[in-house]
Amino acid sequence: MIENYSIWGKFRSSWGKAGWNLEGFCGCCNPTHLAVMSDGRFVTSEKGLPRVKIYDQTGTFQSIVAEPKQFDEGTKGLDLAVDSENRILVLDPVRHAVRVFQEHILKIKN
């Protein structure tokens, strides 16, 4: 869950919920890493199930950037950054590399 606090520590808002589905955050303490794109959307990564996703400013799921199958077994702790071209930089601790991803839109069947 993402929580927003004022500089004085007063709770302002939150979004996100637990779940194994694509929109949710699996396990405890997720997401573990967060970056902000130039348009204000959030990029998140999780531990346990390594995946990188994008949410809008209100917490609505937008797209998946990297799925667990794109990482080696045992990968966790994916630190994130976003560059000036909105490319998503992922620190891959297993490969000892910075991997570069770009957003792609995943259409979900209802």
Backbone bond lengths (Angstrom), bond angles and torsions (degrees), N, CA, C in turn:
res aa  C-N    CA-C-N  psi(-1)  N-CA   C-N-CA  omega(-1)  CA-C   N-CA-C  phi
1 M - - - 1.431 - - 1.529 108.80 -
2 I 1.318 116.50 140.11 1.455 122.95 176.81 1.521 107.62 -98.29
3 E 1.318 116.77 129.30 1.463 121.32 178.17 1.512 109.66 -119.95
4 N 1.314 116.14 144.15 1.458 123.25 -178.86 1.529 108.62 -118.49
5 Y 1.332 116.26 126.30 1.461 122.26 179.84 1.525 109.77 -124.85
6 S 1.313 115.71 151.27 1.463 120.12 174.41 1.526 108.86 -72.68
7 I 1.328 117.17 170.31 1.469 119.75 178.45 1.528 111.60 -65.81
8 W 1.327 117.34 -13.11 1.468 121.76 178.18 1.528 111.67 -97.32
9 G 1.335 116.69 4.58 1.457 120.67 176.29 1.514 115.00 88.10
10 K 1.319 118.28 9.19 1.464 120.99 179.61 1.536 109.19 -84.26
11 F 1.331 115.57 129.06 1.456 121.34 179.31 1.527 109.92 -63.10
12 R 1.358 116.21 133.05 1.462 120.42 179.21 1.528 112.69 -113.46
13 S 1.315 117.63 -45.01 1.465 119.48 -178.17 1.527 109.91 -166.31
14 S 1.326 114.93 170.07 1.465 120.39 175.88 1.523 108.91 -154.71
15 W 1.330 115.08 161.63 1.463 120.91 173.84 1.515 109.52 -155.40
16 G 1.319 114.91 163.18 1.456 121.71 -179.79 1.508 111.41 102.92
17 K 1.325 115.30 152.26 1.458 120.06 176.95 1.517 109.90 -148.42
18 A 1.306 114.38 157.58 1.465 120.58 -179.99 1.518 109.89 -70.64
19 G 1.326 115.67 148.46 1.457 120.31 176.05 1.509 111.25 162.42
20 W 1.318 115.51 151.49 1.459 121.26 178.46 1.520 111.69 -84.22
21 N 1.341 116.11 -11.38 1.464 118.52 178.98 1.524 109.80 -68.01
22 L 1.309 116.15 167.51 1.453 121.60 -174.74 1.527 112.68 -60.13
23 E 1.310 117.48 -36.86 1.459 121.11 -177.53 1.523 113.11 -75.86
24 G 1.337 117.49 -24.28 1.454 122.05 -174.88 1.519 113.72 -88.00
25 F 1.338 114.21 174.77 1.456 121.95 175.25 1.515 107.73 -112.78
26 C 1.340 116.72 118.94 1.456 120.06 -177.20 1.523 110.84 -84.52
27 G 1.328 115.54 149.26 1.458 120.69 177.12 1.518 112.88 74.72
28 C 1.311 114.12 -178.26 1.464 119.15 -179.21 1.529 110.50 -87.51
29 C 1.294 115.71 160.57 1.473 122.55 172.13 1.517 114.13 60.64
30 N 1.296 118.59 27.98 1.461 121.24 179.59 1.514 110.48 -108.40
31 P 1.300 118.43 149.11 1.452 127.30 -1.45 1.527 111.05 -73.62
32 T 1.318 116.19 156.05 1.461 120.09 -179.31 1.519 112.58 -93.87
33 H 1.333 117.00 -25.36 1.465 121.09 -178.73 1.517 109.30 -134.81
34 L 1.333 114.51 151.60 1.455 121.25 -173.17 1.523 109.07 -148.04
35 A 1.321 115.68 140.26 1.463 121.83 172.87 1.527 106.71 -138.92
36 V 1.320 116.77 158.75 1.456 121.19 -177.99 1.529 109.16 -118.38
37 M 1.333 115.35 130.47 1.455 121.23 178.54 1.531 109.73 -81.24
38 S 1.313 116.74 166.47 1.468 120.94 -175.93 1.531 112.98 -61.48
39 D 1.333 117.35 -25.43 1.464 120.33 179.62 1.528 112.74 -92.49
40 G 1.340 117.01 7.15 1.463 121.34 176.57 1.511 115.26 92.61
41 R 1.328 118.26 -3.41 1.458 119.71 176.80 1.532 109.82 -74.54
42 F 1.326 115.00 158.31 1.454 121.88 -176.92 1.522 111.56 -105.51
43 V 1.319 115.83 138.64 1.458 122.92 171.43 1.526 105.94 -107.34
44 T 1.334 116.97 131.54 1.460 120.82 -177.68 1.524 110.73 -126.47
45 S 1.328 115.05 153.52 1.470 120.65 169.35 1.516 107.73 -134.56
46 E 1.334 114.89 157.91 1.455 121.31 -175.36 1.523 110.74 -126.12
47 K 1.317 115.28 160.09 1.455 119.22 172.60 1.523 107.55 -98.74
48 G 1.292 116.55 162.02 1.459 120.41 179.63 1.510 112.08 84.24
49 L 1.307 116.68 -57.90 1.462 122.91 176.52 1.522 106.24 -118.16
50 P 1.337 117.01 95.10 1.465 118.91 -173.59 1.528 111.85 -69.54
51 R 1.313 115.15 110.21 1.453 120.93 177.00 1.513 108.77 -151.18
52 V 1.323 115.19 152.27 1.452 121.75 -178.14 1.532 106.72 -123.25
53 K 1.342 116.08 127.31 1.459 120.88 -175.05 1.528 110.67 -133.82
54 I 1.327 114.80 162.96 1.464 121.67 176.95 1.525 109.02 -119.18
55 Y 1.331 114.77 136.27 1.466 123.40 175.85 1.518 108.74 -125.90
56 D 1.324 116.26 150.37 1.466 118.15 175.73 1.530 110.06 -77.53
57 Q 1.315 117.00 -177.97 1.465 121.89 -174.75 1.532 112.90 -64.97
58 T 1.324 118.04 -19.96 1.467 120.71 179.54 1.521 112.48 -96.84
59 G 1.351 117.00 -2.30 1.454 120.57 179.20 1.515 114.56 95.05
60 T 1.314 117.61 12.42 1.455 121.12 177.28 1.528 109.12 -82.67
61 F 1.327 115.72 128.00 1.460 121.10 179.78 1.521 109.89 -57.85
62 Q 1.341 116.51 134.40 1.455 122.67 179.01 1.521 112.22 -110.72
63 S 1.333 116.75 -52.49 1.467 119.39 -176.88 1.519 110.55 -165.12
64 I 1.329 113.99 163.21 1.461 120.20 172.76 1.525 107.30 -103.16
65 V 1.309 115.17 135.21 1.458 121.93 -178.07 1.524 110.03 -97.81
66 A 1.320 116.89 -42.49 1.465 121.63 -179.87 1.523 108.74 -143.77
67 E 1.316 115.44 132.07 1.457 122.42 -179.09 1.527 110.34 -97.79
68 P 1.331 117.39 162.34 1.467 120.10 179.45 1.526 113.86 -53.96
69 K 1.322 118.22 -35.28 1.467 120.61 -178.35 1.525 113.07 -66.52
70 Q 1.333 116.82 -12.62 1.461 120.52 178.46 1.530 112.88 -86.19
71 F 1.336 116.22 -2.10 1.458 121.70 -179.43 1.516 110.18 -118.80
72 D 1.321 115.58 152.66 1.457 120.89 177.82 1.526 109.99 -69.30
73 E 1.324 115.54 154.37 1.453 120.81 178.06 1.532 110.01 -57.19
74 G 1.308 116.45 137.25 1.458 121.96 179.86 1.515 115.00 86.93
75 T 1.321 117.08 1.86 1.464 119.88 179.68 1.522 110.01 -71.85
76 K 1.312 116.36 130.44 1.463 121.69 174.44 1.521 108.35 -156.28
77 G 1.313 116.37 162.19 1.457 120.46 179.92 1.513 112.42 76.84
78 L 1.324 116.80 51.99 1.460 121.58 -178.07 1.524 110.27 -83.91
79 D 1.318 115.94 99.15 1.462 120.12 177.21 1.521 108.53 -73.98
80 L 1.340 116.88 149.18 1.455 122.07 -172.18 1.519 112.79 -127.26
81 A 1.315 115.09 153.41 1.469 122.89 168.63 1.522 106.62 -151.87
82 V 1.325 115.67 160.78 1.463 121.78 176.11 1.520 106.63 -126.27
83 D 1.343 116.81 131.03 1.460 119.28 -179.81 1.532 111.07 -90.58
84 S 1.315 116.65 -177.89 1.465 121.84 -175.16 1.524 113.31 -66.59
85 E 1.317 117.51 -14.17 1.466 121.51 177.51 1.529 111.81 -103.94
86 N 1.336 116.49 15.80 1.469 124.01 -178.89 1.525 113.05 61.33
87 R 1.338 117.15 22.87 1.452 119.32 169.99 1.526 106.73 -76.73
88 I 1.312 115.78 145.17 1.455 121.15 -176.76 1.522 108.30 -101.00
89 L 1.315 115.38 120.32 1.462 122.63 -178.35 1.523 108.18 -99.71
90 V 1.313 116.21 124.15 1.461 122.29 -176.83 1.522 108.55 -120.25
91 L 1.320 116.11 122.18 1.451 121.28 175.97 1.528 107.99 -80.89
92 D 1.322 116.35 112.16 1.464 122.50 -178.05 1.528 107.79 -96.62
93 P 1.344 117.54 105.41 1.462 120.15 -175.29 1.528 113.91 -71.83
94 V 1.312 118.80 -20.86 1.461 120.84 179.16 1.526 110.37 -79.63
95 R 1.327 116.25 -43.00 1.466 120.48 -179.74 1.534 112.66 -86.41
96 H 1.324 116.80 -6.44 1.468 121.74 -177.21 1.533 110.06 53.15
97 A 1.335 114.13 52.20 1.460 119.70 -175.57 1.524 110.77 -146.96
98 V 1.319 114.45 156.63 1.458 120.71 169.14 1.520 105.67 -97.80
99 R 1.313 116.10 118.19 1.459 121.34 -179.38 1.523 108.87 -100.97
100 V 1.307 116.45 141.47 1.453 121.74 -176.32 1.527 108.88 -111.14
101 F 1.329 115.34 125.44 1.457 121.94 179.28 1.520 109.11 -123.31
102 Q 1.324 115.53 155.21 1.454 121.15 172.61 1.512 107.57 -122.80
103 E 1.314 115.06 151.43 1.456 120.60 -179.60 1.525 110.15 -64.06
104 H 1.333 114.43 138.19 1.451 119.99 168.36 1.516 106.78 -133.88
105 I 1.285 116.30 150.82 1.460 120.88 -175.02 1.534 109.08 -92.04
106 L 1.330 114.71 126.79 1.458 121.48 176.93 1.522 107.28 -105.86
107 K 1.296 116.52 120.66 1.466 120.52 178.66 1.521 107.90 -88.36
108 I 1.320 115.83 127.83 1.454 121.38 -178.93 1.526 108.51 -97.53
109 K 1.329 115.98 128.20 1.471 120.45 177.67 1.522 108.47 -78.35
110 N 1.299 115.75 134.46 1.484 120.47 177.32 1.496 110.50 -97.11
